[in-house]
Amino acid sequence: MVDLTTNYGSLELRNPLVAGSSGLTDNVENMLEIEKYGAGAVVLKSLFEEEIIREMKAEMSRMGSPGFIYPETLEFYDYFDGPKESTARYIELIHKSKSKLSIPVIASINCVDSENWTYFPKKIAEAGADALELNIFILPADINKTASDNEKLYFNIIENVKNLVNIPVFVKLSYYASNLASFLTEISKTGIDGLVLFNRFYNPDIDIETLQITSGAILSSPADIYQTLRWVAIMSNRVECDIIASTGIHNAEGVIKQILAGASAVQLASTLYKNGVSYIETILKEFEAWMIKKKYTSMNDFKGTLSQEKSSNPAVYSRVQFMKYFRGFPVS
Ligand SMILES: Cc1cc2nc3c(=O)[nH]c(=O)nc-3n(C[C@H](O)[C@H](O)[C@H](O)COP(=O)(O)O)c2cc1C
């Protein structure tokens, strides 16, 4: 009998397959399917910081509060006609999913700043979410800011949120940092339960016929796994929290690679769009079959055995140039 359980920070999951935050996790019906096909946990679609702030401001303007935060936008919010109830809907989604699902439900907030919204995670915790994932991304494209200006924000956000909630907090990041290894290590020391490496973002593209700016591919492909694989392997056992791999994990092979590199669990999104959520069951079966073939009885038997620290060839994870090995490429 194979034991698939894994620690996801302080949560224990029945297996390491987590449905990552996406449009597939924004309603209970889908999430019940995700649970039925065997996922270990779900991360809800992110609530956006802007939505929290917008509704808070609208509420304050309705109340005519003199303590309004950005007075210049008061008029706008008086006339704002968009959906005002995203936060209430989100809390309702947490309540509903907690009453129907038995796997852990992890809420998610997309954040770009540390001000004015960090009271909201308390409501998420009160609604019963098992954990909170902070999906933080600040595009480092402002030439008037230093790397440390940018990176300070991450610490402020985490500190504000950690001061307010007792549920486990996970931080989902991109790989844009001035010194990624030291940045990730420092973030891991803030008391968070886990680092999710990495988020995948919307990317613009250019159509050379219409000369229009278009949207790049929304879904990842299996070749997108390498960036995460390298960094999971490099950071494994160096950070003070669990590592959860995300991006480019499309099948059981991808899951196995990430766990060998040191991940405690993986998040899946694009593959569930491409193959349907029932594909979780296939991945799980193949994952289990591989463990049986290799005579592993639990994840601890192989987790991290090919991390940079443990592998017999650690230098390979630091190699970035192709050098002589591929001089003859392509090989016919
Ligand atoms: C359609 C779609 C919507 C997504 N929405 C969110 C979101 O709201 N919050 C978030 O943190 N990540 C979101 N993601 C990113 C995924 O959770 C995941 O990190 C990313 O897609 C990489 O994993 P993958 O290669 O398995 O798709 C979204 C991804 C897709 C494809």
The ligand as an SDF file (V2000), in Angstrom:
LIG
                    3D

 31 33  0  0  0  0  0  0  0  0999 V2000
   -7.2550   30.9130  -16.8910 C   0  0  0  0  0  0  0  0  0  0  0  0
   -6.3330   31.0400  -15.7230 C   0  0  0  0  0  0  0  0  0  0  0  0
   -6.6920   31.8190  -14.6330 C   0  0  0  0  0  0  0  0  0  0  0  0
   -5.8170   31.9730  -13.5580 C   0  0  0  0  0  0  0  0  0  0  0  0
   -6.1740   32.7360  -12.4790 N   0  0  0  0  0  0  0  0  0  0  0  0
   -5.3310   32.8450  -11.4140 C   0  0  0  0  0  0  0  0  0  0  0  0
   -5.6870   33.5800  -10.2550 C   0  0  0  0  0  0  0  0  0  0  0  0
   -6.7650   34.1520  -10.1480 O   0  0  0  0  0  0  0  0  0  0  0  0
   -4.7890   33.6340   -9.2470 N   0  0  0  0  0  0  0  0  0  0  0  0
   -3.5780   33.0140   -9.2890 C   0  0  0  0  0  0  0  0  0  0  0  0
   -2.7970   33.0990   -8.3160 O   0  0  0  0  0  0  0  0  0  0  0  0
   -3.2170   32.3200  -10.3740 N   0  0  0  0  0  0  0  0  0  0  0  0
   -4.0510   32.2150  -11.4210 C   0  0  0  0  0  0  0  0  0  0  0  0
   -3.6800   31.4980  -12.5120 N   0  0  0  0  0  0  0  0  0  0  0  0
   -2.3320   30.8960  -12.5420 C   0  0  0  0  0  0  0  0  0  0  0  0
   -2.3630   29.4270  -12.1420 C   0  0  0  0  0  0  0  0  0  0  0  0
   -2.8150   29.2350  -10.8240 O   0  0  0  0  0  0  0  0  0  0  0  0
   -0.9690   28.8070  -12.2730 C   0  0  0  0  0  0  0  0  0  0  0  0
   -0.0880   29.3940  -11.3350 O   0  0  0  0  0  0  0  0  0  0  0  0
   -0.3620   29.0080  -13.6600 C   0  0  0  0  0  0  0  0  0  0  0  0
   -1.3370   28.8200  -14.6650 O   0  0  0  0  0  0  0  0  0  0  0  0
    0.7900   28.0460  -13.8950 C   0  0  0  0  0  0  0  0  0  0  0  0
    0.4020   26.7190  -13.7200 O   0  0  0  0  0  0  0  0  0  0  0  0
    0.0330   25.7800  -14.9670 P   0  0  0  0  0  0  0  0  0  0  0  0
    1.2280   25.6760  -15.8160 O   0  0  0  0  0  0  0  0  0  0  0  0
   -0.3920   24.4810  -14.3480 O   0  0  0  0  0  0  0  0  0  0  0  0
   -1.1110   26.4390  -15.6810 O   0  0  0  0  0  0  0  0  0  0  0  0
   -4.5510   31.3280  -13.5990 C   0  0  0  0  0  0  0  0  0  0  0  0
   -4.2120   30.5290  -14.6910 C   0  0  0  0  0  0  0  0  0  0  0  0
   -5.0830   30.3800  -15.7420 C   0  0  0  0  0  0  0  0  0  0  0  0
   -4.6750   29.5250  -16.9040 C   0  0  0  0  0  0  0  0  0  0  0  0
  1  2  1  0
  2  3  1  0
  2 30  2  0
  3  4  2  0
  4  5  1  0
  4 28  1  0
  5  6  2  0
  6  7  1  0
  6 13  1  0
  7  8  2  0
  7  9  1  0
  9 10  1  0
 10 11  2  0
 10 12  1  0
 12 13  2  0
 13 14  1  0
 14 15  1  0
 14 28  1  0
 15 16  1  0
 16 17  1  0
 16 18  1  0
 18 19  1  0
 18 20  1  0
 20 21  1  0
 20 22  1  0
 22 23  1  0
 23 24  1  0
 24 25  2  0
 24 26  1  0
 24 27  1  0
 28 29  2  0
 29 30  1  0
 30 31  1  0
M  END
$$$$
